[in-house]
Amino acid sequence: AGWCGPSPSSSTPGAEQREKQYRAHRGFGDRRGGVISARTYFYADEAKCDQHMETFLHCIDASSGSSEDGFSAIKLTALGRPQFLLQFSEVLVKWRRFFHQMAAEQGQAGRAALEMKLEVEKLQEALANLGIATKAESQHWFTGENLGVSGTVDLLDWNSLIDSRTKISKLLLVPNMQTGQLEPLLSRFTEEEDLQMKRMLQRMDVLAKRATEKGVRLMVDAEQSYFQPAISRLTLEMQRRFNRDRAIIFNTYQCYLKEAYDNVTVDVELSRREGWHFGTKLVRGAYMEQERARAAQIGYEDPINPTYEKTNEMYHRCLDYILEEIKHSRKANVMVASHNEDTVKFTLRRMMELGIHPSEKKVCFGQLLGMCDQITFPLGQAGFPVYKYVPYGPVNEVLPYLSRRAQENRGFVQRANRERDLLWREVKRRLLAGSFFSPNH
C-alpha cells in the first residue's frame, strides 16, 4: 500500500518535505501539463466520471471479444476527483510516517518496512502519553482476529486500522513533530471526500464485476507519486474482494520510485496473510519530468531513483521478489511491461532457474503496439503469454504519447532493422518450403 519507505524521524528536515508532496497544490490541479508520455484525466464532474466508466466497460467487452485471458487497463483519475486521491494519499502517508516514528523510538529505525514490529504495550503507552488515546480506548484497536495476538503490531496491522470498514480513523490525532501540536489525521477528510471515495469504489466495483464475468483481467495503471498511495490502497481493496480464486485485479508498481521495493513486499505479504491472488504489472515509470519539476517547485525530496541504472536494479529486485513468490505459492502473477531486452532475458533466465513454465501463465509480457516487435514475436513463438498494449483516443492526444515512446526507445530502431531482416528471411524460407500456413511452424 503506497508509501512504506523508512521515514525521517522527528529530527530530520525530510519529514517536512514528505508532507509537502501530498498537499493540494493549485498549480498541479490539472495533471495534464508536462505529461506527454501517458494519458491523464482532468476532473470535470461526476457525470464525466460515469462516461469514463462506460468507456472502460466497452474496453473490457472489446478485450473479451478479441482474446482469451485478455487485459484491460483503467486509470483511477478518470473515475473520481483527483483532489480526493491527493488528500487520501496525504492521510495514508501521515499515518505510515507516524508508525515509522514510533518504530524509531522503539529502536527500530533503518529496518526494512516489513521487519518493523511495535510492541503493543509500549505503543499503547506512547499513544496515551501523546494524548491520542487512553489505554482503555486503544485497547480494542489491537484485539482483532490477528491484531496484537503476538503482542506486536507491524505495518500491515497498523495500516488495517485505517480501513473503509472501521470508524477508528475518525478518532485519530497525529503529532506534528515540527510544531509539537496534535493534528486530526483526517482534518480535511470531509463528508464530501467520504462520498468521493464511495463513488470511486462503486465505479471500480462495476468494472471489476464486468471483467470477472467476461474473463478479462483489469490493470489499474499507476499515476503520479502524489496520487499513488491512494490508488494502491483502493486497488488493494478490490484485490481483496475479486482476487479470491484467481488474479483479476492487477496493481501497477513504478520501479523508478525509490520506495518501489517496499511497496511490492508489503503488498505481497498482505496477499499471503489474507490468502488472495497477487496480480501486478511492473513498469519503469512515465512521469519523471513532471515528478521532478513538482518536487523542486514545492520543495520536497525527489521521489525518483537518481539514475536509469538504479531504476533497472529496482525493477529486477522487485521482479525477482515476485518470481520467488510465484515459485513459493503459485498465487502471484506478474506482467513484465518492458521494452528492455535485458529485462526480458533476466526474466526468462530466472523463470528457468525457479522452474516456472510459460504454460502456467503466471508470468506474461507486455509491449506497446507497434513497438519492440523484435521482442514480442520471438516471445510469442516460444509460447510465452505476450500482450500488445493498445493506446486509444483522439489522434491529437494519442500521437504525442506514441512519439514520446518512440523517442524513449530510439536504441531499438537499429535492432528492429536487424529483426526485420531476420523475419523477412524466415517469410521467404517458409514460402519456398511451402510451409507458410503450417501450424507447426
DOGUDREN-17954 format. One record per residue: x, y, z of N, C-alpha, C in turn; residue in one letter. Coordinates in steps of 0.2 Angstrom, whole numbers, padded with zeros to 4 digits, always signed. Layout:
XYZXYZXYZA ...
***
This chain:
+0004-0006+0000+0000+0000+0000+0004+0006+0000A +0006+0009-0006+0009+0015-0006+0015+0016-0003G +0015+0022+0002+0022+0024+0004+0024+0020+0010W +0029+0016+0010+0031+0012+0015+0038+0012+0017C +0042+0017+0014+0049+0018+0015+0051+0020+0022G +0057+0019+0024+0060+0021+0030+0058+0029+0031P +0055+0031+0036+0053+0038+0037+0058+0042+0041S +0059+0048+0039+0063+0053+0043+0060+0053+0050P +0065+0053+0055+0062+0054+0062+0061+0061+0063S +0059+0063+0069+0057+0069+0071+0062+0075+0070S +0069+0072+0070+0074+0077+0070+0076+0079+0063S +0073+0075+0058+0075+0076+0051+0071+0081+0047T +0074+0086+0043+0070+0090+0039+0066+0087+0034P +0068+0081+0032+0065+0077+0027+0057+0076+0028G +0056+0075+0035+0048+0074+0037+0044+0080+0034A +0046+0086+0035+0043+0091+0032+0042+0091+0025E +0047+0089+0021+0047+0089+0014+0042+0083+0012Q +0042+0078+0015+0037+0072+0013+0030+0075+0013R +0029+0079+0018+0022+0081+0019+0020+0085+0013E +0025+0089+0011+0023+0094+0005+0021+0090-0001K +0024+0084-0002+0022+0080-0008+0015+0079-0009Q +0011+0078-0003+0004+0076-0004-0001+0082-0002Y +0002+0088-0002-0003+0094-0001-0006+0096-0007R -0012+0098-0007-0015+0100-0013-0012+0106-0015A -0010+0107-0022-0006+0112-0024-0009+0115-0030H -0011+0121-0030-0015+0124-0036-0012+0123-0043R -0006+0124-0043-0003+0123-0050-0003+0116-0053G -0004+0111-0049-0004+0104-0051-0011+0101-0051F -0016+0105-0051-0023+0103-0051-0025+0099-0057G -0023+0102-0063-0024+0099-0069-0017+0095-0071D -0017+0089-0070-0011+0085-0071-0009+0083-0078R -0012+0087-0083-0010+0085-0090-0004+0089-0092R -0003+0095-0088+0003+0099-0090+0009+0095-0090G +0014+0096-0095+0020+0092-0095+0020+0085-0095G +0014+0082-0096+0014+0075-0097+0012+0073-0104V +0017+0070-0108+0016+0068-0115+0017+0061-0115I +0019+0058-0110+0021+0050-0111+0015+0046-0108S +0010+0049-0105+0004+0045-0103-0002+0049-0102A -0007+0045-0103-0014+0049-0103-0016+0051-0096R -0018+0057-0095-0021+0059-0088-0027+0062-0089T -0031+0062-0084-0038+0065-0085-0039+0071-0080Y -0043+0076-0083-0044+0082-0079-0051+0081-0076F -0053+0082-0070-0059+0081-0067-0064+0086-0069Y -0069+0084-0072-0075+0089-0074-0080+0089-0069A -0084+0083-0069-0089+0082-0064-0090+0074-0063D -0095+0073-0059-0097+0066-0058-0099+0062-0064E -0103+0066-0068-0106+0063-0075-0101+0061-0079A -0095+0065-0080-0090+0064-0084-0086+0057-0082K -0086+0056-0075-0083+0050-0072-0087+0044-0074C -0094+0045-0074-0098+0040-0077-0097+0038-0084D -0096+0043-0088-0094+0042-0095-0088+0038-0096Q -0083+0040-0092-0076+0037-0092-0077+0029-0091H -0081+0028-0086-0083+0021-0083-0086+0017-0089M -0091+0021-0093-0094+0017-0099-0088+0016-0104E -0084+0020-0105-0078+0019-0110-0074+0013-0108T -0073+0013-0101-0069+0007-0099-0073+0000-0100F -0079+0001-0099-0084-0005-0099-0083-0008-0107L -0084-0003-0111-0083-0005-0119-0076-0008-0120H -0071-0006-0116-0064-0009-0117-0064-0016-0115C -0067-0017-0109-0067-0024-0106-0071-0028-0111I -0076-0026-0114-0080-0030-0119-0076-0032-0125D -0072-0027-0127-0068-0027-0133-0063-0032-0132A -0060-0032-0126-0054-0036-0124-0056-0043-0124S -0062-0044-0121-0065-0051-0120-0067-0054-0127S -0069-0050-0132-0071-0052-0138-0065-0054-0143G -0059-0051-0141-0053-0052-0145-0048-0057-0143S -0048-0059-0137-0044-0064-0135-0046-0067-0128S -0043-0073-0127-0044-0077-0121-0039-0073-0116E -0041-0073-0109-0036-0071-0104-0034-0064-0106D -0039-0060-0108-0037-0053-0110-0035-0048-0104G -0033-0042-0106-0032-0037-0101-0035-0031-0103F -0038-0027-0098-0040-0020-0100-0037-0016-0094S -0034-0010-0097-0031-0005-0092-0036+0001-0090A -0036+0003-0084-0040+0008-0082-0036+0013-0078I -0038+0019-0078-0035+0025-0073-0040+0027-0068K -0037+0027-0062-0042+0029-0057-0043+0037-0057L -0039+0041-0060-0040+0048-0060-0046+0049-0065T -0048+0044-0069-0054+0045-0073-0060+0044-0070A -0060+0041-0064-0066+0038-0060-0068+0042-0054L -0065+0048-0053-0066+0051-0047-0062+0058-0047G -0063+0061-0042-0060+0068-0041-0052+0067-0039R -0047+0069-0043-0040+0068-0041-0039+0071-0034P -0042+0077-0033-0041+0081-0027-0042+0076-0021Q -0047+0072-0021-0048+0067-0016-0042+0062-0016F -0040+0060-0021-0034+0055-0021-0028+0058-0018L -0027+0065-0019-0022+0068-0016-0023+0068-0008L -0029+0070-0006-0030+0071+0001-0029+0064+0005Q -0032+0059+0001-0032+0052+0004-0025+0050+0005F -0021+0051+0000-0014+0049+0000-0010+0053+0005S -0012+0059+0007-0009+0063+0012-0010+0059+0019E -0016+0057+0020-0018+0054+0026-0014+0047+0027V -0014+0043+0021-0011+0037+0022-0003+0038+0023L +0000+0043+0020+0007+0044+0021+0008+0047+0029V +0004+0051+0031+0005+0054+0038+0004+0048+0043K +0000+0043+0041-0002+0038+0046+0004+0033+0046W +0007+0032+0040+0013+0027+0040+0019+0031+0043R +0020+0037+0042+0025+0040+0045+0025+0040+0052R +0019+0041+0055+0018+0040+0062+0021+0033+0065F +0019+0028+0061+0021+0021+0063+0029+0021+0063F +0032+0024+0058+0039+0024+0057+0043+0028+0063H +0039+0033+0065+0042+0037+0070+0042+0033+0077Q +0036+0030+0078+0035+0025+0084+0041+0020+0084M +0042+0017+0078+0047+0012+0077+0054+0014+0079A +0055+0020+0077+0062+0023+0078+0063+0024+0086A +0057+0026+0089+0058+0027+0096+0058+0021+0100E +0056+0015+0097+0057+0009+0100+0064+0005+0097Q +0068+0010+0094+0075+0007+0092+0075+0003+0086G +0070+0004+0081+0070+0000+0075+0071+0004+0069Q +0074+0010+0069+0075+0014+0063+0080+0010+0059A +0079+0011+0052+0083+0008+0047+0081+0001+0045G +0077-0002+0049+0075-0009+0047+0070-0009+0040R +0070-0014+0037+0065-0015+0031+0058-0014+0034A +0054-0011+0029+0047-0010+0031+0044-0015+0035A +0045-0021+0032+0041-0027+0035+0044-0030+0041L +0050-0028+0043+0054-0030+0049+0052-0026+0055E +0049-0021+0054+0047-0016+0060+0041-0019+0064M +0042-0020+0070+0036-0023+0074+0036-0019+0080K +0031-0016+0082+0030-0012+0088+0027-0016+0093L +0030-0015+0099+0027-0019+0105+0020-0016+0107E +0015-0019+0107+0008-0016+0109+0008-0012+0115V +0011-0015+0120+0011-0012+0127+0014-0005+0126E +0020-0005+0123+0024+0001+0123+0020+0006+0118K +0017+0003+0113+0013+0008+0108+0007+0011+0112L +0004+0007+0116-0002+0010+0120+0000+0015+0124Q +0006+0014+0128+0009+0019+0132+0010+0026+0128E +0014+0025+0123+0015+0031+0118+0009+0034+0116A +0004+0031+0114-0002+0034+0112-0005+0038+0118L -0005+0035+0124-0008+0038+0130-0004+0044+0131A +0003+0044+0131+0007+0049+0133+0006+0055+0128N +0005+0054+0122+0004+0059+0117-0003+0062+0117L -0007+0059+0121-0014+0061+0122-0018+0060+0116G -0016+0054+0112-0020+0052+0106-0026+0048+0108I -0025+0043+0113-0030+0039+0115-0028+0036+0122A -0033+0035+0126-0031+0032+0133-0030+0025+0132T -0027+0022+0137-0026+0014+0136-0032+0011+0135K -0038+0013+0138-0044+0009+0138-0047+0010+0131A -0046+0016+0128-0048+0017+0121-0044+0013+0116E -0038+0013+0117-0034+0010+0112-0034+0002+0112S -0036+0000+0118-0036-0007+0120-0040-0011+0114Q -0046-0009+0112-0050-0013+0107-0047-0012+0100H -0042-0008+0099-0040-0007+0092-0035-0013+0091W -0032-0016+0096-0027-0021+0095-0030-0028+0097F -0037-0029+0097-0039-0036+0099-0043-0039+0093T -0042-0037+0087-0045-0040+0081-0042-0047+0080G -0044-0051+0075-0043-0058+0074-0035-0059+0074E -0031-0055+0071-0024-0056+0071-0020-0051+0074N -0024-0045+0075-0020-0039+0079-0018-0041+0086L -0012-0040+0087-0009-0040+0094-0009-0047+0097G -0011-0052+0093-0011-0059+0096-0003-0060+0098V +0001-0058+0094+0008-0059+0095+0011-0054+0100S +0007-0049+0102+0010-0044+0107+0014-0039+0103G +0014-0039+0096+0017-0034+0092+0012-0032+0086T +0014-0026+0084+0010-0023+0078+0015-0022+0073V +0014-0024+0067+0018-0022+0061+0014-0018+0056D +0018-0016+0051+0015-0011+0047+0008-0013+0044L +0007-0019+0042+0001-0021+0040-0005-0021+0045L -0003-0023+0051-0008-0022+0056-0010-0015+0057D -0005-0011+0057-0006-0003+0058-0010+0000+0052W -0008-0002+0046-0012+0000+0040-0020-0002+0041N -0021-0008+0044-0028-0010+0044-0032-0006+0049S -0029-0002+0053-0033+0002+0057-0036+0008+0053L -0033+0010+0048-0037+0015+0044-0040+0010+0038I -0046+0010+0039-0050+0005+0034-0057+0007+0033D -0059+0006+0027-0065+0009+0025-0071+0006+0029S -0069+0000+0032-0074-0003+0036-0074-0001+0044R -0070+0003+0046-0070+0005+0053-0070+0012+0054T -0072+0015+0059-0073+0022+0061-0067+0024+0065K -0063+0020+0067-0057+0021+0072-0054+0028+0069I -0053+0028+0062-0049+0033+0060-0052+0040+0062S -0058+0041+0063-0061+0047+0065-0058+0050+0072K -0056+0045+0076-0054+0047+0082-0046+0050+0082L -0043+0048+0077-0036+0048+0077-0033+0055+0077L -0028+0057+0081-0024+0063+0080-0017+0061+0080L -0013+0064+0075-0006+0063+0075-0002+0069+0076V +0003+0067+0080+0008+0073+0082+0011+0076+0076P +0011+0082+0075+0015+0086+0070+0022+0087+0074N +0027+0083+0072+0034+0083+0075+0037+0090+0075M +0035+0094+0070+0038+0101+0069+0035+0106+0074Q +0028+0106+0075+0025+0111+0079+0024+0108+0086T +0025+0101+0087+0023+0098+0093+0016+0098+0095G +0012+0100+0090+0004+0100+0091+0001+0094+0088Q -0004+0092+0091-0008+0086+0089-0013+0089+0083L -0013+0085+0078-0017+0087+0072-0022+0081+0071E -0029+0083+0069-0033+0077+0067-0030+0074+0061P -0030+0068+0060-0027+0065+0054-0031+0066+0048L -0038+0066+0049-0042+0067+0044-0045+0074+0044L -0041+0079+0045-0044+0086+0046-0048+0088+0040S -0045+0086+0034-0048+0088+0028-0052+0083+0024R -0054+0078+0028-0057+0072+0025-0065+0073+0027F -0068+0077+0023-0075+0079+0024-0080+0074+0022T -0086+0075+0023-0092+0071+0021-0091+0070+0013E -0090+0075+0010-0089+0075+0003-0084+0070+0001E -0078+0071+0004-0072+0066+0002-0075+0059+0003E -0079+0058+0009-0081+0051+0010-0085+0049+0004D -0090+0053+0002-0094+0052-0004-0090+0050-0010L -0084+0054-0011-0080+0054-0017-0077+0046-0017Q -0075+0044-0011-0072+0038-0010-0077+0032-0012M -0083+0033-0009-0088+0028-0011-0090+0028-0018K -0090+0034-0021-0092+0034-0029-0086+0030-0033R -0080+0032-0031-0075+0029-0034-0075+0021-0034M -0076+0019-0028-0076+0012-0026-0082+0009-0030L -0087+0012-0030-0093+0009-0034-0092+0008-0041Q -0088+0013-0044-0087+0013-0051-0082+0007-0052R -0077+0007-0048-0072+0001-0048-0075-0006-0048M -0080-0006-0043-0084-0012-0042-0088-0014-0049D -0091-0009-0052-0095-0011-0058-0090-0014-0063V -0084-0011-0064-0079-0013-0069-0076-0020-0067L -0075-0021-0061-0072-0027-0058-0077-0033-0060A -0083-0031-0058-0088-0037-0059-0089-0038-0067K -0089-0033-0071-0089-0035-0078-0083-0039-0081R -0077-0037-0078-0071-0040-0080-0072-0047-0078A -0074-0049-0072-0075-0056-0069-0079-0060-0074T -0085-0057-0076-0090-0060-0080-0087-0062-0087E -0083-0057-0089-0080-0058-0096-0074-0062-0097K -0071-0063-0091-0064-0067-0091-0059-0062-0093G -0059-0056-0091-0054-0051-0093-0051-0049-0086V -0044-0048-0087-0041-0045-0081-0040-0038-0081R -0041-0034-0075-0041-0027-0075-0035-0024-0072L -0031-0020-0076-0025-0017-0074-0026-0010-0072M -0025-0009-0066-0025-0002-0063-0019+0002-0064V -0019+0007-0069-0012+0010-0071-0010+0014-0065D -0003+0015-0064+0000+0019-0059+0000+0026-0062A +0000+0031-0057+0000+0038-0059+0005+0042-0055E +0004+0048-0055+0010+0052-0051+0010+0050-0044Q +0016+0050-0041+0018+0048-0035+0013+0051-0029S +0011+0057-0030+0007+0060-0025+0000+0058-0025Y -0002+0054-0030-0009+0051-0030-0008+0043-0028F -0002+0041-0029-0001+0033-0029-0003+0030-0023Q -0002+0033-0017-0004+0029-0010-0011+0027-0010P -0015+0032-0012-0022+0031-0013-0024+0026-0018A -0021+0027-0024-0023+0022-0029-0021+0015-0027I -0016+0014-0025-0014+0007-0022-0018+0005-0017S -0020+0009-0012-0024+0007-0007-0031+0005-0010R -0034+0009-0014-0041+0007-0017-0040+0001-0021L -0035+0000-0025-0034-0006-0029-0033-0012-0024T -0030-0012-0019-0029-0017-0014-0036-0019-0011L -0040-0014-0010-0047-0016-0008-0050-0020-0013E -0049-0019-0019-0053-0023-0025-0049-0030-0025M -0043-0030-0024-0039-0036-0025-0042-0041-0019Q -0043-0038-0013-0045-0042-0008-0052-0046-0010R -0056-0042-0013-0063-0044-0015-0063-0049-0021R -0059-0047-0026-0060-0050-0033-0055-0055-0034F -0049-0055-0030-0044-0060-0032-0044-0066-0028N -0050-0068-0025-0050-0074-0021-0048-0080-0025R -0050-0082-0031-0049-0088-0034-0043-0087-0039D -0043-0081-0042-0038-0080-0047-0036-0073-0048R -0031-0071-0051-0029-0063-0051-0033-0060-0056A -0038-0056-0054-0042-0052-0059-0040-0045-0059I -0039-0042-0053-0036-0035-0052-0029-0035-0052I -0025-0031-0056-0018-0031-0056-0016-0023-0054F -0012-0023-0049-0010-0016-0047-0003-0015-0051N -0001-0008-0052+0005-0007-0056+0010-0004-0051T +0016-0006-0051+0021-0003-0047+0027+0000-0052Y +0028+0006-0050+0033+0010-0054+0040+0010-0051Q +0045+0006-0055+0051+0005-0052+0056+0011-0052C +0054+0016-0055+0058+0022-0054+0057+0026-0048Y +0053+0023-0044+0052+0026-0037+0056+0023-0032L +0059+0027-0028+0064+0025-0023+0061+0020-0018K +0054+0020-0017+0051+0016-0012+0048+0010-0015E +0049+0008-0022+0045+0003-0025+0046-0004-0022A +0052-0006-0020+0053-0012-0017+0049-0013-0010Y +0049-0008-0006+0045-0008+0000+0037-0009-0002D +0035-0005-0007+0028-0006-0009+0026-0013-0011N +0030-0016-0015+0029-0023-0018+0029-0028-0012V +0034-0027-0008+0035-0033-0002+0029-0032+0003T +0027-0026+0004+0022-0025+0009+0015-0028+0006V +0014-0027+0000+0008-0029-0003+0008-0036-0004D +0013-0039-0006+0014-0047-0007+0012-0050+0000V +0015-0047+0005+0014-0050+0012+0007-0050+0014E +0003-0044+0012-0004-0044+0014-0008-0049+0010L -0006-0051+0004-0009-0056+0000-0008-0063+0003S -0002-0064+0005+0000-0070+0009-0005-0071+0015R -0005-0066+0019-0009-0066+0025-0016-0068+0024R -0019-0064+0019-0026-0064+0018-0028-0070+0013E -0023-0073+0009-0024-0078+0005-0027-0077-0002G -0026-0071-0004-0029-0069-0011-0023-0069-0016W -0025-0069-0022-0020-0070-0028-0017-0063-0029H -0011-0062-0029-0007-0056-0030-0006-0055-0038F -0009-0049-0040-0008-0048-0048-0004-0041-0048G +0001-0041-0052+0005-0034-0053+0007-0034-0060T +0008-0027-0062+0011-0025-0068+0017-0021-0066K +0023-0023-0068+0029-0019-0066+0031-0015-0072L +0032-0008-0071+0034-0003-0076+0040+0001-0073V +0043+0004-0078+0049+0008-0075+0046+0015-0073R +0041+0018-0077+0038+0024-0074+0038+0029-0080G +0032+0033-0080+0031+0038-0086+0031+0045-0084A +0032+0047-0078+0030+0054-0076+0037+0058-0073Y +0043+0056-0075+0049+0058-0072+0049+0066-0072M +0049+0069-0078+0050+0076-0079+0045+0080-0074E +0038+0077-0074+0033+0081-0070+0035+0080-0063Q +0037+0074-0061+0038+0072-0054+0044+0077-0051E +0049+0077-0055+0055+0081-0053+0053+0089-0053R +0049+0091-0058+0048+0098-0058+0043+0100-0052A +0039+0096-0050+0034+0097-0044+0038+0097-0038R +0043+0092-0037+0047+0091-0031+0051+0098-0030A +0054+0100-0035+0058+0106-0035+0054+0112-0033A +0048+0113-0037+0044+0119-0036+0041+0119-0029Q +0039+0113-0026+0036+0114-0019+0041+0112-0014I +0046+0109-0015+0052+0109-0010+0051+0102-0006G +0051+0096-0009+0052+0090-0006+0057+0086-0010Y +0059+0080-0006+0064+0076-0009+0061+0073-0016E +0065+0073-0021+0064+0069-0027+0062+0062-0026D +0056+0060-0028+0054+0053-0026+0057+0048-0031P +0061+0050-0036+0063+0046-0042+0070+0043-0041I +0072+0037-0042+0079+0035-0042+0083+0039-0046N +0089+0040-0043+0094+0045-0047+0096+0044-0054P +0097+0037-0055+0099+0035-0062+0095+0030-0065T +0096+0029-0072+0092+0024-0075+0095+0017-0073Y +0101+0016-0071+0104+0010-0068+0101+0008-0062E +0100+0013-0058+0096+0012-0051+0089+0009-0052K +0086+0012-0057+0079+0010-0059+0079+0003-0061T +0084+0001-0066+0084-0005-0068+0085-0010-0062N +0090-0008-0058+0091-0013-0052+0085-0014-0048E +0081-0008-0047+0075-0009-0043+0070-0013-0047M +0069-0012-0053+0065-0017-0057+0066-0024-0056Y +0073-0026-0057+0075-0033-0057+0074-0035-0049H +0075-0031-0045+0074-0033-0037+0067-0035-0036R +0062-0030-0038+0055-0031-0037+0053-0037-0041C +0055-0038-0047+0053-0044-0051+0055-0050-0048L +0061-0050-0046+0064-0056-0043+0060-0058-0037D +0058-0053-0033+0054-0055-0027+0047-0058-0029Y +0044-0056-0034+0038-0058-0036+0039-0065-0039I +0044-0066-0043+0045-0073-0046+0047-0078-0040L +0050-0076-0035+0051-0081-0029+0045-0082-0026E +0040-0077-0026+0034-0079-0023+0029-0083-0027E +0030-0083-0034+0027-0087-0038+0029-0095-0037I +0036-0095-0036+0039-0102-0035+0036-0105-0029K +0036-0100-0024+0034-0102-0017+0026-0104-0016H +0022-0100-0019+0015-0101-0018+0010-0102-0024S +0013-0100-0030+0009-0100-0036+0003-0096-0036R +0003-0091-0031-0003-0087-0030-0001-0080-0033K +0005-0079-0035+0006-0072-0038+0007-0072-0045A +0005-0066-0049+0005-0066-0056+0009-0059-0058N +0013-0059-0063+0016-0053-0065+0016-0052-0072V +0015-0046-0074+0016-0044-0081+0022-0040-0081M +0027-0042-0085+0033-0038-0086+0032-0033-0092V +0030-0027-0090+0029-0022-0095+0035-0018-0097A +0039-0021-0102+0046-0018-0103+0048-0019-0110S +0051-0013-0112+0054-0013-0119+0061-0015-0119H +0064-0017-0113+0071-0018-0112+0073-0025-0113N +0077-0027-0118+0079-0034-0119+0082-0037-0113E +0086-0033-0110+0090-0036-0104+0085-0038-0099D +0080-0034-0098+0075-0036-0093+0071-0043-0095T +0069-0043-0101+0066-0049-0104+0070-0055-0103V +0077-0054-0105+0082-0060-0104+0082-0062-0097K +0083-0057-0092+0083-0058-0085+0077-0062-0083F +0071-0060-0085+0065-0064-0083+0065-0071-0085T +0067-0072-0092+0067-0079-0094+0072-0083-0091L +0078-0081-0089+0083-0085-0085+0080-0086-0078R +0078-0082-0075+0075-0083-0068+0069-0088-0068R +0065-0087-0073+0059-0092-0074+0062-0099-0074M +0067-0100-0078+0070-0107-0079+0073-0109-0073M +0077-0105-0069+0080-0107-0063+0075-0109-0058E +0069-0105-0058+0064-0106-0052+0059-0112-0054L +0060-0114-0061+0055-0119-0063+0048-0117-0064G +0048-0110-0067+0041-0108-0068+0040-0108-0076I +0035-0113-0078+0034-0114-0085+0030-0109-0088H +0031-0107-0095+0027-0102-0098+0020-0104-0098P +0018-0110-0099+0011-0113-0099+0007-0111-0093S +0010-0110-0087+0007-0109-0081+0003-0102-0081E +0006-0097-0086+0004-0091-0087+0004-0086-0081K +0008-0088-0076+0009-0084-0070+0014-0078-0072K +0018-0078-0077+0022-0073-0080+0020-0071-0087V +0018-0065-0088+0017-0063-0095+0021-0056-0097C +0021-0055-0103+0025-0049-0105+0020-0044-0109F +0022-0038-0109+0018-0033-0112+0023-0028-0116G +0021-0026-0122+0025-0021-0125+0019-0017-0129Q +0021-0010-0131+0016-0006-0134+0015-0008-0141L +0009-0008-0144+0008-0009-0151+0012-0005-0155L +0015-0009-0160+0020-0005-0165+0027-0004-0163G +0028-0007-0157+0035-0006-0154+0038-0012-0152M +0044-0013-0153+0048-0019-0150+0045-0025-0152C +0043-0026-0158+0041-0032-0161+0046-0037-0161D +0052-0035-0161+0058-0040-0161+0059-0043-0154Q +0055-0040-0149+0055-0044-0143+0048-0048-0143I +0043-0045-0145+0036-0048-0144+0035-0054-0148T +0037-0054-0154+0036-0060-0159+0040-0066-0156F +0047-0066-0155+0050-0072-0153+0047-0075-0146P +0045-0070-0142+0042-0072-0135+0036-0076-0137L +0031-0074-0141+0025-0077-0143+0026-0084-0146G +0031-0084-0151+0033-0090-0154+0036-0095-0149Q +0039-0093-0144+0042-0098-0139+0036-0100-0134A +0030-0098-0135+0025-0100-0131+0024-0096-0124G +0027-0090-0124+0025-0086-0118+0019-0081-0119F +0015-0080-0114+0009-0076-0115+0012-0069-0116P +0011-0065-0121+0014-0059-0123+0008-0054-0125V +0008-0048-0123+0002-0044-0125+0005-0037-0128Y +0001-0035-0133+0002-0028-0135-0003-0023-0132K +0000-0018-0129-0004-0013-0126-0006-0008-0131Y -0013-0007-0132-0016-0003-0137-0018+0004-0134V -0015+0009-0136-0017+0016-0134-0023+0018-0138P -0028+0021-0135-0034+0023-0140-0036+0030-0138Y -0039+0033-0142-0042+0040-0141-0041+0045-0147G -0042+0051-0146-0042+0056-0151-0035+0056-0154P -0034+0057-0160-0027+0057-0163-0023+0062-0160V -0025+0068-0159-0021+0073-0156-0018+0072-0149N -0022+0067-0146-0019+0066-0139-0015+0059-0139E -0017+0055-0144-0013+0048-0144-0006+0049-0147V -0006+0054-0152+0001+0054-0156+0006+0057-0152L +0005+0062-0148+0011+0064-0143+0014+0059-0139P +0009+0055-0136+0010+0049-0132+0015+0044-0136Y +0013+0042-0142+0017+0037-0146+0024+0040-0148L +0024+0047-0150+0030+0049-0152+0035+0050-0146S +0032+0051-0140+0037+0051-0134+0039+0044-0133R +0035+0039-0134+0038+0032-0133+0043+0030-0138R +0042+0032-0144+0047+0031-0149+0054+0034-0148A +0053+0040-0145+0059+0044-0143+0063+0040-0137Q +0059+0038-0132+0062+0034-0127+0066+0028-0129E +0063+0025-0135+0066+0019-0137+0070+0019-0143N +0073+0025-0144+0077+0026-0150+0082+0020-0152R +0085+0018-0146+0090+0012-0147+0088+0006-0150G +0081+0005-0150+0078-0001-0153+0078-0001-0160F +0078+0005-0163+0077+0005-0171+0082+0001-0174V +0088+0002-0172+0094-0002-0176+0092-0010-0175Q +0090-0012-0169+0089-0019-0168+0083-0021-0172R +0078-0016-0172+0072-0018-0176+0073-0019-0183A +0078-0016-0186+0080-0017-0193+0083-0024-0194N +0087-0026-0189+0091-0032-0189+0085-0038-0189R +0080-0036-0184+0075-0041-0183+0071-0042-0189E +0069-0036-0193+0065-0036-0199+0069-0040-0204R +0075-0040-0205+0079-0044-0210+0078-0051-0208D +0079-0053-0202+0078-0060-0200+0071-0062-0201L +0066-0058-0200+0059-0060-0201+0058-0061-0208L +0060-0057-0212+0059-0057-0219+0062-0063-0222W +0068-0065-0220+0072-0071-0222+0067-0077-0220R +0064-0077-0214+0060-0083-0212+0054-0083-0217E +0051-0077-0218+0045-0077-0223+0047-0081-0229V +0052-0079-0232+0055-0081-0239+0056-0089-0238K +0059-0091-0233+0061-0098-0232+0054-0102-0232R +0049-0100-0228+0043-0103-0227+0039-0103-0234R +0039-0098-0238+0036-0098-0244+0039-0103-0249L +0046-0103-0249+0049-0108-0253+0048-0115-0251L +0048-0116-0245+0047-0123-0242+0039-0125-0242A +0035-0120-0244+0028-0122-0245+0025-0123-0238G +0028-0120-0232+0025-0122-0226+0023-0115-0222S +0021-0111-0226+0019-0104-0223+0013-0105-0219F +0008-0109-0220+0002-0109-0216+0002-0115-0212F +0008-0119-0211+0008-0125-0207+0008-0123-0200S +0003-0126-0196+0003-0124-0189+0009-0126-0185P +0013-0130-0188+0019-0132-0184+0025-0127-0185N +0024-0122-0189+0030-0118-0190+0028-0111-0187H 
***
